[in-house]
Amino acid sequence: MVSVVGAADLEASGAIPMRYIESDWTCARNNLRSLRLSPTEPMFTIQNTHMKSKLLAIVLMYGLNTIAFAGFEDGLSAYKSRNYALALREWMPLADRGDALTQYNLGVMYKSGQGVTQDYKQAADWYRKAAEQGFANAQYTLGVMYRSGLGVPLDHEKSIDWFRKAAEQGDFRAQGTLGEMYALGENVPQDYERSVEWFRKAAVQGDAGAQYNLGVAYDRGQGLPQEYQLAVEWYQRSAEQGNAIAQYNLGVKYESGQGVLQDYSQAVDWYQKAALQGYVKAQYNLGGMYQRGEGVPLDNRQAVVWFRKAAEQGLANAQTNLGVAYSNGSGVPKNRVVAYALFALSAAKDPSGGNSATKNREMLAKEMTANEINVADSLMQEMSKPMNLLNVLDKYVNHGL
């Protein structure tokens, strides 16, 4: 065991304390108290994140296959060349004659300010013309605008009505959004069964957000019987499409052996995929796997690499564990001033009993001079500035204050 400051061992935070704590366990190598992870945090927050990026691609490809009259393809060619003014001239007569696809595209251009002054009201007007003709993309987008009050008065009933019209035509984004709203009780009575119905419709179409949310439903037994194996199956489908939260949840499942055979190597693989996308909880857990040598060779330096990334993003437990590393000289040169500053920073962010930072700071202070504590306090103040932790830490370690 690596010796630490004073007669007692400092405590590192293990897994992130969340709503559901599955078990306590002990890392024997360092006598550190750790908590097992919850596999279902955060909840239903994925569906709308990809709406903007997919919108045009979907509708323009659709247009190439279905619109045969003159002017549309010329407008499409101009649009692809970013000659938005020409695209607008080609499409406006078609929209005025009632073509729903072209009306929708004009809505996109007004919403984005492409070739025109950005005008959300005009965008909503064009979307409405297309939506009233049954064009599902426009119905969904109009629902988004009523939901947010963008270009139209905020109106939850109209929002839900347009989402439902689009969803009934098979629009996976609208289906996923309705699933989210029923799951959260957002402007509708909370109804997990209806939520699951809509998530499933979107999930079978391959929507990664809905696949993740359906996995959450199976994981929690909300709206259907709790089945961890099916939760894993849906997380896997979502994770394979690059969904970082689903990748993280799969890592949790393989680490805990819930719904799958316990496999630390698989856990590491999935944590790493999510961590490389910047998902902070995966970065933290990956650091823990290296710290304990689970699924990878024990490597304190690599543990510090990932704790640093998570600490920089403000995760209190990662800041605590990074402080322990500096206190022990584990994977980094021993430095109790830095350790104290990290404990103080972590304790300020999360003073709960689940975070051992306060206790660690008090223990470490007994071994420090008054001047060292003053320097550490100043260091902590600089570290507390957004995304400044590593810059300040490295500068101090290399050059001092």
C-alpha positions as CSV (number, residue, x, y, z in Angstrom):
1,M,0.0,0.0,0.0
2,V,1.2,3.5,-0.8
3,S,1.7,5.5,2.4
4,V,-0.3,8.7,2.8
5,V,-0.1,11.8,4.9
6,G,-0.4,11.2,8.6
7,A,-1.4,8.1,10.4
8,A,-4.7,7.6,8.7
9,D,-5.6,6.9,5.1
10,L,-7.2,9.6,3.0
11,E,-10.5,8.5,1.3
12,A,-11.0,8.7,-2.4
13,S,-14.5,8.9,-3.9
14,G,-15.4,5.8,-5.9
15,A,-18.4,5.7,-8.2
16,I,-20.5,8.8,-8.6
17,P,-23.2,9.0,-6.0
18,M,-26.5,9.2,-7.9
19,R,-30.1,8.6,-7.2
20,Y,-29.7,4.8,-6.9
21,I,-26.7,3.5,-5.1
22,E,-26.4,-0.3,-5.7
23,S,-23.8,-1.3,-3.2
24,D,-20.7,-0.2,-1.3
25,W,-17.4,-1.9,-2.0
26,T,-13.8,-1.5,-1.0
27,C,-10.7,-1.0,-3.1
28,A,-8.3,-3.1,-0.9
29,R,-5.2,-1.7,-2.5
30,N,-5.7,1.8,-1.1
31,N,-8.4,1.2,1.6
32,L,-10.6,3.6,-0.3
33,R,-14.3,3.7,0.1
34,S,-16.2,3.6,-3.2
35,L,-19.8,3.4,-4.4
36,R,-21.2,1.4,-7.2
37,L,-22.7,3.4,-10.1
38,S,-26.3,3.9,-11.1
39,P,-26.8,2.9,-14.7
40,T,-29.6,5.3,-15.5
41,E,-28.4,8.8,-15.1
42,P,-29.2,11.2,-16.8
43,M,-32.8,10.3,-17.8
44,F,-34.8,11.2,-20.9
45,T,-32.7,14.0,-22.4
46,I,-31.5,12.8,-25.8
47,Q,-34.2,13.1,-28.4
48,N,-34.1,16.7,-29.4
49,T,-30.4,17.1,-29.6
50,H,-30.0,16.0,-33.2
51,M,-33.1,17.7,-34.7
52,K,-31.3,20.7,-36.3
53,S,-28.5,18.8,-37.9
54,K,-30.7,16.2,-39.6
55,L,-33.5,18.4,-40.7
56,L,-32.3,19.6,-44.1
57,A,-30.6,16.4,-45.1
58,I,-33.8,14.5,-44.7
59,V,-36.0,16.8,-46.5
60,L,-33.6,17.6,-49.4
61,M,-33.0,13.9,-50.1
62,Y,-36.7,13.4,-50.0
63,G,-37.1,16.2,-52.5
64,L,-34.7,14.7,-55.0
65,N,-36.7,11.5,-55.1
66,T,-40.2,13.0,-55.3
67,I,-40.4,16.4,-56.9
68,A,-40.3,16.3,-60.6
69,F,-41.4,19.7,-61.8
70,A,-39.1,22.4,-63.1
71,G,-37.4,24.7,-60.7
72,F,-37.0,22.4,-57.7
73,E,-33.8,20.7,-58.8
74,D,-32.4,24.1,-59.9
75,G,-33.1,25.4,-56.5
76,L,-31.7,22.4,-54.8
77,S,-28.5,22.7,-56.8
78,A,-28.2,26.3,-55.9
79,Y,-28.8,25.5,-52.2
80,K,-26.1,22.9,-52.2
81,S,-23.7,25.5,-53.7
82,R,-24.8,27.9,-50.9
83,N,-26.3,30.2,-53.5
84,Y,-29.2,30.8,-51.2
85,A,-30.6,33.8,-53.0
86,L,-30.9,31.8,-56.2
87,A,-32.5,28.8,-54.4
88,L,-35.0,31.2,-52.9
89,R,-35.9,32.6,-56.3
90,E,-36.4,29.1,-57.7
91,W,-38.4,27.8,-54.8
92,M,-40.7,30.7,-54.0
93,P,-43.0,30.3,-57.0
94,L,-43.3,26.6,-56.3
95,A,-44.2,27.3,-52.6
96,D,-46.7,29.9,-53.7
97,R,-48.4,27.3,-55.8
98,G,-48.8,25.1,-52.8
99,D,-45.9,22.6,-53.0
100,A,-45.5,21.4,-49.4
101,L,-41.8,20.3,-49.7
102,T,-40.8,23.7,-51.0
103,Q,-42.8,25.4,-48.4
104,Y,-41.0,23.4,-45.8
105,N,-37.6,24.3,-47.3
106,L,-38.4,28.0,-47.2
107,G,-39.3,27.6,-43.6
108,V,-35.8,26.1,-43.0
109,M,-34.2,29.0,-44.8
110,Y,-36.1,31.7,-42.9
111,K,-35.4,29.9,-39.6
112,S,-31.7,29.7,-40.4
113,G,-31.3,33.1,-42.1
114,Q,-30.1,31.5,-45.4
115,G,-30.5,34.0,-48.2
116,V,-32.9,36.0,-46.2
117,T,-33.0,37.9,-42.9
118,Q,-33.6,35.4,-40.2
119,D,-37.3,35.5,-39.3
120,Y,-38.8,32.9,-37.1
121,K,-42.4,34.1,-37.7
122,Q,-42.0,33.8,-41.5
123,A,-40.4,30.4,-40.9
124,A,-43.4,29.3,-38.8
125,D,-45.8,30.5,-41.5
126,W,-44.1,28.4,-44.2
127,Y,-43.9,25.4,-41.9
128,R,-47.6,25.7,-41.1
129,K,-48.5,25.8,-44.8
130,A,-46.6,22.6,-45.4
131,A,-47.9,21.0,-42.1
132,E,-51.5,21.6,-43.0
133,Q,-50.9,19.6,-46.1
134,G,-49.8,16.7,-44.0
135,F,-46.0,17.1,-44.5
136,A,-44.6,15.2,-41.4
137,N,-41.2,17.1,-41.3
138,A,-43.1,20.4,-41.1
139,Q,-45.5,19.1,-38.5
140,Y,-42.7,18.0,-36.3
141,T,-40.8,21.3,-36.7
142,L,-43.9,23.4,-36.1
143,G,-44.4,21.3,-32.9
144,V,-40.9,22.3,-31.8
145,M,-41.6,25.9,-32.4
146,Y,-44.8,25.9,-30.4
147,R,-43.0,24.0,-27.6
148,S,-40.3,26.7,-27.4
149,G,-42.4,29.8,-28.4
150,L,-40.1,30.4,-31.4
151,G,-41.8,32.5,-34.0
152,V,-45.2,31.6,-32.5
153,P,-46.8,32.1,-29.1
154,L,-45.8,29.3,-26.6
155,D,-48.6,26.8,-26.9
156,H,-48.2,23.4,-25.4
157,E,-51.5,22.0,-26.7
158,K,-50.7,22.9,-30.3
159,S,-47.1,21.6,-29.8
160,I,-48.4,18.2,-28.7
161,D,-51.0,18.2,-31.5
162,W,-48.4,18.7,-34.2
163,F,-46.0,16.2,-32.7
164,R,-48.8,13.7,-32.6
165,K,-49.7,14.3,-36.3
166,A,-46.1,13.8,-37.3
167,A,-45.7,10.8,-35.1
168,E,-48.7,9.1,-36.5
169,Q,-47.1,9.4,-39.9
170,G,-44.0,7.6,-38.6
171,D,-41.7,10.6,-37.9
172,F,-39.3,9.1,-35.4
173,R,-38.3,12.5,-34.0
174,A,-41.9,13.3,-33.1
175,Q,-42.4,9.8,-31.7
176,G,-39.3,10.2,-29.5
177,T,-40.3,13.6,-28.3
178,L,-43.8,12.4,-27.3
179,G,-42.1,9.5,-25.5
180,E,-40.0,12.0,-23.6
181,M,-42.9,14.3,-22.7
182,Y,-45.0,11.4,-21.3
183,A,-42.0,10.0,-19.4
184,L,-41.3,13.4,-17.8
185,G,-44.9,14.5,-17.5
186,E,-44.1,17.6,-19.5
187,N,-47.4,19.4,-20.2
188,V,-49.2,16.0,-20.3
189,P,-50.1,13.7,-17.5
190,Q,-47.1,11.5,-16.7
191,D,-47.7,8.1,-18.3
192,Y,-44.9,5.6,-18.6
193,E,-46.8,3.1,-20.6
194,R,-47.6,5.7,-23.4
195,S,-44.0,6.9,-23.1
196,V,-42.7,3.4,-23.8
197,E,-45.1,3.0,-26.8
198,W,-43.7,6.1,-28.5
199,F,-40.1,5.3,-27.6
200,R,-40.5,1.8,-29.1
201,K,-41.9,3.2,-32.3
202,A,-38.9,5.5,-32.7
203,A,-36.4,2.9,-31.5
204,V,-37.3,0.3,-34.0
205,Q,-36.6,2.9,-36.7
206,G,-33.1,3.1,-35.4
207,D,-33.2,6.4,-33.4
208,A,-30.4,6.2,-30.9
209,G,-32.0,8.5,-28.4
210,A,-35.2,6.5,-28.3
211,Q,-33.2,3.3,-28.0
212,Y,-31.4,4.7,-25.0
213,N,-34.6,5.9,-23.4
214,L,-36.3,2.5,-24.0
215,G,-33.3,0.9,-22.3
216,V,-33.8,3.3,-19.3
217,A,-37.5,2.2,-19.2
218,Y,-36.5,-1.5,-19.0
219,D,-33.8,-0.7,-16.5
220,R,-36.2,1.1,-14.1
221,G,-39.3,-1.0,-14.9
222,Q,-41.2,2.1,-15.8
223,G,-44.1,1.4,-18.2
224,L,-43.2,-2.2,-18.6
225,P,-41.7,-5.0,-16.5
226,Q,-38.1,-4.5,-15.3
227,E,-35.8,-6.5,-17.4
228,Y,-32.1,-5.8,-17.2
229,Q,-31.2,-8.0,-20.2
230,L,-33.5,-6.0,-22.4
231,A,-32.2,-2.8,-21.0
232,V,-28.7,-3.9,-22.1
233,E,-29.9,-4.8,-25.5
234,W,-31.3,-1.4,-26.1
235,Y,-28.4,0.4,-24.6
236,Q,-26.2,-1.7,-27.0
237,R,-28.1,-0.6,-30.0
238,S,-27.9,3.0,-29.0
239,A,-24.2,2.8,-28.0
240,E,-23.2,1.2,-31.3
241,Q,-24.5,4.4,-33.0
242,G,-22.2,6.5,-30.8
243,N,-24.5,7.6,-28.0
244,A,-22.1,8.4,-25.2
245,I,-24.6,8.0,-22.3
246,A,-25.6,4.6,-23.6
247,Q,-22.0,3.6,-23.9
248,Y,-21.5,4.7,-20.3
249,N,-24.5,2.7,-19.1
250,L,-23.2,-0.4,-20.9
251,G,-19.9,0.1,-19.1
252,V,-21.8,0.2,-15.8
253,K,-23.7,-3.0,-16.7
254,Y,-20.5,-4.9,-17.6
255,E,-18.7,-3.6,-14.5
256,S,-21.6,-4.6,-12.2
257,G,-22.7,-7.8,-14.1
258,Q,-26.3,-6.6,-14.1
259,G,-28.1,-8.0,-17.2
260,V,-24.8,-9.4,-18.6
261,L,-21.9,-11.5,-17.4
262,Q,-19.5,-9.3,-15.5
263,D,-16.7,-8.4,-17.8
264,Y,-14.3,-5.6,-16.8
265,S,-12.6,-5.5,-20.2
266,Q,-15.9,-4.8,-21.8
267,A,-16.7,-2.2,-19.2
268,V,-13.4,-0.5,-19.9
269,D,-14.1,-0.6,-23.7
270,W,-17.5,1.1,-23.3
271,Y,-16.3,3.6,-20.7
272,Q,-13.4,4.6,-23.0
273,K,-15.8,5.1,-26.0
274,A,-17.9,7.5,-23.9
275,A,-14.9,9.1,-22.2
276,L,-13.3,10.0,-25.6
277,Q,-16.5,11.8,-26.4
278,G,-16.0,13.9,-23.3
279,Y,-18.7,12.2,-21.1
280,V,-17.5,13.1,-17.6
281,K,-18.8,10.2,-15.7
282,A,-17.2,7.7,-18.1
283,Q,-13.9,9.6,-17.8
284,Y,-14.1,9.3,-14.0
285,N,-15.1,5.6,-14.0
286,L,-12.3,4.8,-16.5
287,G,-9.8,6.4,-14.1
288,G,-11.2,4.1,-11.4
289,M,-10.7,1.0,-13.6
290,Y,-7.0,2.0,-14.1
291,Q,-6.6,2.8,-10.5
292,R,-7.9,-0.7,-9.4
293,G,-6.5,-2.6,-12.4
294,E,-9.9,-3.9,-13.4
295,G,-10.1,-4.8,-17.1
296,V,-6.7,-3.1,-17.7
297,P,-3.3,-3.4,-16.1
298,L,-3.1,-1.3,-12.9
299,D,-1.7,2.1,-14.0
300,N,-1.9,5.0,-11.6
301,R,-0.6,7.4,-14.3
302,Q,-3.5,6.5,-16.6
303,A,-5.9,6.8,-13.7
304,V,-4.7,10.4,-13.2
305,V,-5.1,11.2,-16.9
306,W,-8.8,10.4,-16.7
307,F,-9.3,11.9,-13.2
308,R,-7.8,15.1,-14.6
309,K,-10.2,15.3,-17.5
310,A,-13.2,14.7,-15.2
311,A,-11.9,17.1,-12.6
312,E,-11.5,19.8,-15.2
313,Q,-15.2,19.4,-16.1
314,G,-16.1,20.1,-12.5
315,L,-16.8,16.6,-11.2
316,A,-16.3,16.8,-7.4
317,N,-15.4,13.2,-6.9
318,A,-12.7,13.3,-9.6
319,Q,-11.3,16.4,-7.9
320,T,-11.2,14.4,-4.6
321,N,-9.4,11.4,-6.2
322,L,-7.0,13.7,-8.0
323,G,-6.2,15.2,-4.6
324,V,-5.6,11.7,-3.1
325,A,-3.2,11.0,-6.0
326,Y,-1.2,14.2,-5.2
327,S,-1.3,13.4,-1.5
328,N,0.0,9.9,-2.0
329,G,2.3,10.6,-4.9
330,S,0.4,8.0,-6.8
331,G,0.8,8.5,-10.6
332,V,2.0,12.1,-10.0
333,P,4.7,13.8,-7.9
334,K,3.6,14.1,-4.3
335,N,2.4,17.6,-3.5
336,R,0.2,18.3,-0.5
337,V,-0.5,22.0,-1.4
338,V,-2.1,20.8,-4.6
339,A,-3.9,18.0,-2.8
340,Y,-5.3,20.4,-0.2
341,A,-6.4,22.8,-3.0
342,L,-8.2,20.0,-4.8
343,F,-9.9,18.8,-1.6
344,A,-11.1,22.3,-0.9
345,L,-12.4,22.8,-4.4
346,S,-14.2,19.5,-4.3
347,A,-15.7,20.1,-0.8
348,A,-17.0,23.5,-2.0
349,K,-18.7,21.9,-4.9
350,D,-20.1,18.9,-3.0
351,P,-20.1,19.2,0.8
352,S,-22.3,16.0,1.2
353,G,-21.2,13.1,3.3
354,G,-20.7,11.0,0.2
355,N,-17.7,13.1,-0.7
356,S,-14.7,12.6,1.5
357,A,-13.0,15.8,0.4
358,T,-13.8,17.8,3.6
359,K,-12.5,15.0,5.9
360,N,-9.3,14.6,3.7
361,R,-8.7,18.3,3.8
362,E,-8.9,18.4,7.6
363,M,-6.5,15.5,7.9
364,L,-4.0,16.9,5.5
365,A,-4.1,20.3,7.2
366,K,-2.6,18.8,10.3
367,E,0.6,18.1,8.4
368,M,0.8,21.5,6.7
369,T,2.2,24.9,7.7
370,A,0.1,28.0,7.8
371,N,1.9,29.3,4.8
372,E,1.2,26.1,2.8
373,I,-2.5,26.3,3.6
374,N,-2.6,30.0,2.5
375,V,-0.9,29.1,-0.8
376,A,-3.4,26.2,-1.2
377,D,-6.4,28.4,-0.5
378,S,-5.1,30.9,-3.2
379,L,-4.6,28.0,-5.6
380,M,-8.1,26.8,-5.0
381,Q,-9.6,30.2,-5.8
382,E,-7.8,30.2,-9.1
383,M,-8.8,26.6,-9.9
384,S,-12.5,27.4,-9.2
385,K,-12.7,29.6,-12.3
386,P,-14.5,27.7,-15.2
387,M,-12.2,25.3,-17.1
388,N,-9.1,26.7,-15.4
389,L,-8.3,23.9,-13.0
390,L,-5.6,22.1,-15.1
391,N,-4.0,25.3,-16.3
392,V,-3.5,26.6,-12.8
393,L,-2.5,23.2,-11.4
394,D,0.1,22.5,-14.0
395,K,1.5,26.1,-13.8
396,Y,1.9,25.7,-10.0
397,V,3.4,22.2,-10.2
398,N,5.9,23.4,-12.8
399,H,6.7,26.9,-11.7
400,G,4.9,27.7,-8.4
401,L,2.6,30.6,-7.8
